Amino acid sequence: MSNQVPLNRIFREWDPRGQATATVQQILQSAVAPRPVALVSTVNAQGEVNLSPFSFFNVFSADPPVLIFSPARRVRDGSTKHTLDNVMEVPEVVVQVVPYALVEQVSLASAEYPSGVNEFTKAGLTALPSKRVQPPRVAESPVQFECKVLEVKPLGQNGGAGNLVICEVIYAHLAEDVLDANGVPDPRALDPVARLGGDWYSRAAGALFEVPKPNRHCGMGVDALPAWLQQQPGITGNLLGRLGNLSAPPDASKILEAQERFRALHPQGSFPLRAGDPGCYVLFQQILQLAEKGALDEALALAFVPVGDAS
Ligand SMILES: Cc1cc2nc3c(=O)[nH]c(=O)nc-3n(C[C@H](O)[C@H](O)[C@H](O)COP(=O)(O)O)c2cc1C
């Protein structure tokens, strides 16, 4: 299939076994990106507060509502992080979402302050008492999840080994100003940041776009689209995917209408069209324009205008 993503790339083979852990970490973190950032507050048995960010983090279940993050053993010496030590003593956390407005303070909170140093103070963030758990929450974060720790699952004992902290959300605080009319966080208002490899971060707001969910009744698939279109130079996988998401090929009357409209617009054209001919290129450009406008049914009808094999 012709597609703007090249299929003749040269791949470097990579086997993590026997590689330095720092290299493995670098490659994984740079490739599995962007990752959302959890700002996690914990307390130890003495009630001393800790606050640290974790991008080995995501949501894994809605019933029960479960979040997992992973404070890994330090690569350099295998030592554990205060967050993990605290969770082993007091299995409660607050997981905060990190908007762009807080990213520098959150980065500061990741510095390796000695045990007992409260990163709320160091990062200049405000602690508010939580409702159901002991660790305080971060007032500046627009989404704060109070959680019980269900389980801590160590993945190894070496430097770089993760520790899955499996957390059940038992209560949450959602700032009204980031919610849409249905009470759900709106990505434009939430403006969360995410971590990539090295020092790279990304910011959701400004880079947002929507992809409608796959057709509930199963799209017809790229393989059901006309062969000339699948092979047309300049076609992208994204456009094929969008058209293949439509339910079925257009019926004959729609195709005829589209063909007549196209012929009326191009009276000098030589019909029937043949793949590779200038007329076919013009047809393709029109399909692109319609798809870009979101007129997908019209684009599909044009795509099914009969096109013969290349002469
Ligand atoms: C945005 C960001 C994401 C991070 N993600 C992780 C992570 O997922 N796992 C981890 O072990 N360390 C991660 N770190 C580093 C920890 O935050 C850092 O080691 C911190 O000092 C741990 O603090 P603690 O010892 O007080 O728990 C991250 C740092 C930043 C800035």
The ligand as an SDF file (V2000), in Angstrom:
LIG
                    3D

 31 33  0  0  0  0  0  0  0  0999 V2000
    8.5320   14.7040   35.7250 C   0  0  0  0  0  0  0  0  0  0  0  0
    9.3130   13.6800   36.4840 C   0  0  0  0  0  0  0  0  0  0  0  0
    8.9020   12.3640   36.4480 C   0  0  0  0  0  0  0  0  0  0  0  0
    9.5900   11.3920   37.1880 C   0  0  0  0  0  0  0  0  0  0  0  0
    9.1610   10.1050   37.1250 N   0  0  0  0  0  0  0  0  0  0  0  0
    9.7640    9.1670   37.8870 C   0  0  0  0  0  0  0  0  0  0  0  0
    9.2670    7.8330   37.9030 C   0  0  0  0  0  0  0  0  0  0  0  0
    8.2800    7.4940   37.2540 O   0  0  0  0  0  0  0  0  0  0  0  0
    9.9160    6.9320   38.6880 N   0  0  0  0  0  0  0  0  0  0  0  0
   10.9570    7.2750   39.4470 C   0  0  0  0  0  0  0  0  0  0  0  0
   11.4890    6.4170   40.1520 O   0  0  0  0  0  0  0  0  0  0  0  0
   11.4430    8.5390   39.4630 N   0  0  0  0  0  0  0  0  0  0  0  0
   10.8690    9.4860   38.7120 C   0  0  0  0  0  0  0  0  0  0  0  0
   11.3110   10.7730   38.7350 N   0  0  0  0  0  0  0  0  0  0  0  0
   12.3960   11.1110   39.6400 C   0  0  0  0  0  0  0  0  0  0  0  0
   11.8600   11.2640   41.0760 C   0  0  0  0  0  0  0  0  0  0  0  0
   10.8930   12.2860   41.1410 O   0  0  0  0  0  0  0  0  0  0  0  0
   13.0490   11.6240   41.9800 C   0  0  0  0  0  0  0  0  0  0  0  0
   13.9070   10.5050   42.0530 O   0  0  0  0  0  0  0  0  0  0  0  0
   12.6610   12.0590   43.3650 C   0  0  0  0  0  0  0  0  0  0  0  0
   13.8180   12.5350   44.0020 O   0  0  0  0  0  0  0  0  0  0  0  0
   12.1000   10.9560   44.2060 C   0  0  0  0  0  0  0  0  0  0  0  0
   11.7970   11.5580   45.4220 O   0  0  0  0  0  0  0  0  0  0  0  0
   11.6440   10.8130   46.7880 P   0  0  0  0  0  0  0  0  0  0  0  0
   12.9540   10.0870   47.0660 O   0  0  0  0  0  0  0  0  0  0  0  0
   11.3730   11.9330   47.7200 O   0  0  0  0  0  0  0  0  0  0  0  0
   10.4970    9.8630   46.6410 O   0  0  0  0  0  0  0  0  0  0  0  0
   10.7010   11.7540   37.9750 C   0  0  0  0  0  0  0  0  0  0  0  0
   11.1120   13.0960   37.9890 C   0  0  0  0  0  0  0  0  0  0  0  0
   10.4270   14.0390   37.2520 C   0  0  0  0  0  0  0  0  0  0  0  0
   10.8690   15.4690   37.2870 C   0  0  0  0  0  0  0  0  0  0  0  0
  1  2  1  0
  2  3  1  0
  2 30  2  0
  3  4  2  0
  4  5  1  0
  4 28  1  0
  5  6  2  0
  6  7  1  0
  6 13  1  0
  7  8  2  0
  7  9  1  0
  9 10  1  0
 10 11  2  0
 10 12  1  0
 12 13  2  0
 13 14  1  0
 14 15  1  0
 14 28  1  0
 15 16  1  0
 16 17  1  0
 16 18  1  0
 18 19  1  0
 18 20  1  0
 20 21  1  0
 20 22  1  0
 22 23  1  0
 23 24  1  0
 24 25  2  0
 24 26  1  0
 24 27  1  0
 28 29  2  0
 29 30  1  0
 30 31  1  0
M  END
$$$$
